[in-house]
């Protein structure tokens, strides 16, 4: 067993195989096509090959061959490696990719959230794939915990349901934090004429609001969605006074025409 452990750690990628095994050949070919140069150990060419094969079984390799080790750790046999490769390929096919199960309510919630944000992710329902269970195991080996739903953005794993929902609501927290940083806060877009009109109105009243141009913020799209979910009839301009949402252009102008806007702004006039 010690011999196997030493050989498994001699290089970044190590494959134990048999020269006569077609499945072993397929796994080796896959690595070569990916540009990798694994160390190959054909156990039928070793005098103690049978003992090494038993040692692999004792290490948890099932079947014993082919056995792939990466970084000295056993990552799987042929089906595991092929599933791992399939997951990697699918995870990179589009900007946003979600691995789910069609019967999973949490998966459904994550998909719905993406649709509400205007995204069109690639969806892979693993319970509809013949090798879905193997792909689910591959996701676990990639660090997805739980395995489903698993969200990839730009080919990188970003999290499961709690991570995605937490990320989404963190944008709402950011909006609320910014909205409370000063007495009068306006979320705006630099190219929006209505936003410009509202900013000019506040300046004429003698108020200098803090203005956040969300089209100049890397998280602007998420902030825009957060503002809509908070009740803004239009995401911009969104006006907060004293940390409270007043509304967009229609609400602000309506208050002004009724003579109710200036009293609200009086504590913040220069």
C-alpha positions in Angstrom: 0.0 0.0 0.0 2.9 2.3 0.8 4.2 1.9 -2.8 0.8 2.9 -4.2 0.7 6.0 -1.9 4.2 7.0 -3.0 3.4 6.6 -6.7 0.1 8.4 -6.3 2.0 11.5 -5.0 4.8 11.6 -7.5 3.1 14.0 -9.9 0.1 16.4 -10.0 -2.0 13.8 -11.9 -1.4 10.0 -11.6 -3.4 7.2 -13.3 -3.2 3.5 -12.4 -4.3 1.4 -15.3 -3.9 -1.8 -17.3 -2.4 -1.7 -20.8 -5.2 -4.0 -22.1 -8.1 -2.1 -20.6 -10.1 0.0 -23.1 -11.8 2.1 -20.3 -8.3 2.9 -19.0 -7.3 3.9 -22.5 -10.4 6.3 -22.7 -9.4 8.0 -19.4 -5.8 8.5 -20.5 -7.0 9.9 -23.8 -9.3 12.4 -22.0 -6.3 13.7 -20.0 -4.1 14.0 -23.1 -6.9 15.9 -24.9 -7.1 18.3 -22.0 -3.4 19.0 -22.3 -2.4 17.2 -19.1 0.6 14.8 -18.8 -0.3 12.4 -16.0 2.0 9.8 -14.7 0.8 6.4 -16.0 1.3 3.1 -14.1 0.3 0.0 -16.1 -0.1 -2.5 -13.3 -0.1 -5.5 -15.6 3.6 -4.5 -16.3 4.6 -4.5 -12.7 5.8 -7.7 -11.0 3.7 -6.8 -7.9 0.8 -5.4 -10.0 -1.8 -7.6 -8.4 -0.8 -6.6 -4.9 -0.9 -2.9 -6.0 -4.4 -3.5 -7.4 -5.5 -4.9 -4.0 -3.9 -2.0 -2.3 -6.0 0.4 -4.5 -9.2 -1.4 -3.5 -8.2 -1.1 0.1 -7.8 2.6 -0.4 -11.4 2.8 -1.6 -10.9 2.6 -5.4 -13.9 0.8 -6.8 -13.3 -0.5 -9.4 -9.6 -0.7 -8.7 -8.7 0.4 -12.3 -8.5 2.9 -13.7 -7.7 4.9 -10.6 -7.0 8.6 -10.9 -5.2 10.6 -8.2 -4.8 14.4 -8.3 -2.6 16.1 -5.8 -2.0 12.7 -4.2 -5.8 12.3 -3.5 -8.0 9.7 -5.1 -10.6 11.5 -7.2 -12.3 8.5 -8.9 -12.5 5.9 -11.6 -13.6 6.2 -15.2 -17.2 7.2 -14.6 -16.2 9.7 -11.9 -13.7 11.4 -14.2 -16.0 11.5 -17.2 -18.8 12.9 -15.0 -16.4 15.5 -13.6 -15.4 16.4 -17.1 -19.0 16.7 -18.2 -19.8 19.0 -15.3 -16.8 21.2 -16.1 -17.9 21.5 -19.7 -21.5 22.2 -18.9 -20.6 24.7 -16.2 -18.7 26.8 -18.8 -21.2 26.7 -21.6 -22.9 30.0 -20.6 -22.3 32.9 -18.3 -24.6 31.5 -15.7 -25.3 27.8 -15.2 -27.4 26.1 -12.6 -27.4 22.4 -11.8 -30.7 21.4 -10.2 -33.3 18.7 -9.8 -36.7 19.2 -11.3 -38.5 18.0 -8.1 -36.4 20.3 -5.8 -38.4 23.3 -4.4 -35.2 25.0 -3.3 -33.7 24.6 -6.8 -37.0 26.1 -8.2 -36.6 29.2 -5.9 -33.0 29.8 -7.1 -34.1 29.5 -10.8 -37.0 31.9 -10.1 -34.7 34.4 -8.5 -32.4 34.4 -11.6 -35.4 34.8 -13.9 -36.7 37.8 -11.8 -33.3 39.4 -12.1 -33.6 39.2 -15.9 -31.0 36.4 -16.3 -31.3 33.4 -18.6 -29.1 30.8 -17.0 -28.5 27.4 -18.6 -30.4 24.8 -16.4 -29.3 21.2 -16.1 -31.9 19.0 -14.3 -29.7 16.1 -13.2 -32.6 13.8 -12.4 -33.2 13.9 -16.2 -29.7 12.8 -17.1 -28.8 9.1 -17.4 -25.5 9.8 -15.5 -27.1 12.4 -13.2 -26.1 10.7 -9.9 -22.5 10.5 -11.1 -22.6 14.2 -12.0 -24.0 15.0 -8.6 -21.1 13.1 -7.0 -18.7 15.1 -9.2 -20.3 18.4 -8.0 -19.6 17.3 -4.4 -16.0 16.5 -5.3 -15.8 20.0 -6.7 -16.8 21.4 -3.3 -20.5 21.9 -3.9 -22.2 21.4 -0.5 -25.0 20.6 -0.9 -24.5 19.3 -4.4 -27.8 20.9 -5.7 -28.6 23.5 -6.6 -25.1 24.4 -7.7 -24.6 27.8 -9.4 -21.7 28.6 -11.7 -21.0 32.0 -13.1 -18.2 32.5 -15.6 -17.4 28.8 -15.2 -16.7 29.2 -11.5 -18.8 27.8 -8.6 -20.3 30.6 -6.7 -22.5 28.7 -4.3 -25.7 26.9 -3.4 -29.1 28.3 -2.5 -28.2 30.0 0.8 -25.1 31.6 -0.8 -27.0 33.0 -3.8 -30.0 34.2 -1.7 -27.6 35.7 0.8 -25.7 37.5 -2.0 -29.0 38.8 -3.4 -30.3 40.2 -0.1 -26.8 41.7 0.6 -27.6 44.0 -2.3 -30.8 45.1 -0.6 -28.8 45.7 2.6 -26.4 47.8 0.6 -29.2 49.9 -0.8 -30.6 50.4 2.7 -27.2 51.3 4.1 -26.6 53.9 1.4 -30.1 55.2 1.8 -29.5 56.0 5.4 -26.1 57.6 5.1 -27.5 61.1 4.9 -30.9 62.9 5.3 -31.7 62.9 1.6 -30.4 60.2 -0.8 -31.2 59.8 -4.5 -30.4 56.6 -6.5 -30.1 57.8 -10.1 -28.7 57.0 -13.5 -26.3 59.5 -15.1 -28.1 59.3 -18.5 -31.6 59.6 -17.1 -33.4 62.9 -17.8 -36.0 62.2 -15.1 -33.3 61.7 -12.5 -31.7 65.0 -13.6 -35.0 66.8 -13.2 -35.5 65.4 -9.6 -31.9 66.4 -8.7 -32.4 69.9 -10.0 -35.7 70.2 -8.1 -34.0 69.3 -4.8 -31.2 71.8 -5.5 -33.7 74.6 -6.1 -35.4 73.8 -2.8 -32.0 74.2 -1.2 -31.1 70.6 -0.4 -27.9 68.9 -1.4 -28.8 65.2 -1.6 -26.2 62.4 -1.7 -26.6 61.0 -5.3 -25.7 57.4 -6.2 -25.4 56.9 -9.9 -26.1 53.1 -10.1 -25.0 52.9 -13.7 -21.5 53.7 -12.5 -21.6 51.0 -9.8 -20.4 47.5 -10.6 -23.3 46.1 -8.6 -25.8 48.6 -10.2 -28.0 46.0 -11.8 -28.5 44.1 -8.6 -29.2 47.4 -6.8 -31.7 48.3 -9.4 -33.5 45.0 -8.9 -33.3 45.5 -5.1 -35.0 49.0 -5.4 -37.8 47.5 -7.5 -38.4 44.8 -4.9 -38.5 47.4 -2.2 -41.5 49.0 -3.9 -40.1 51.7 -6.2 -42.5 52.1 -9.1 -39.5 52.9 -11.3 -36.0 51.8 -10.0 -34.6 55.3 -10.7 -34.8 58.0 -9.6 -35.4 56.5 -6.1 -35.6 59.1 -3.4 -35.1 58.4 0.3 -35.7 61.1 3.0 -34.6 60.3 6.5 -33.8 56.7 5.4 -37.4 56.2 4.3 -38.4 55.5 0.7 -40.4 58.4 -0.8 -40.6 57.0 -4.3 -39.7 57.9 -7.8 -40.5 60.9 -10.0 -44.3 60.6 -9.8 -44.4 60.4 -6.0 -41.9 63.2 -5.6 -43.7 65.5 -8.0 -47.1 64.7 -6.5 -45.8 65.6 -3.0 -44.3 68.8 -4.3 -47.6 69.9 -6.0 -49.5 69.2 -2.8 -47.0 71.3 -0.8 -45.9 68.3 1.2 -42.4 67.9 -0.1 -40.8 71.1 1.3 -41.9 70.4 4.9 -40.3 67.0 4.7 -37.1 68.5 3.4 -37.0 71.5 5.8 -34.6 69.8 8.3 -32.1 69.2 5.5 -32.2 72.6 3.8 -28.9 74.5 3.7 
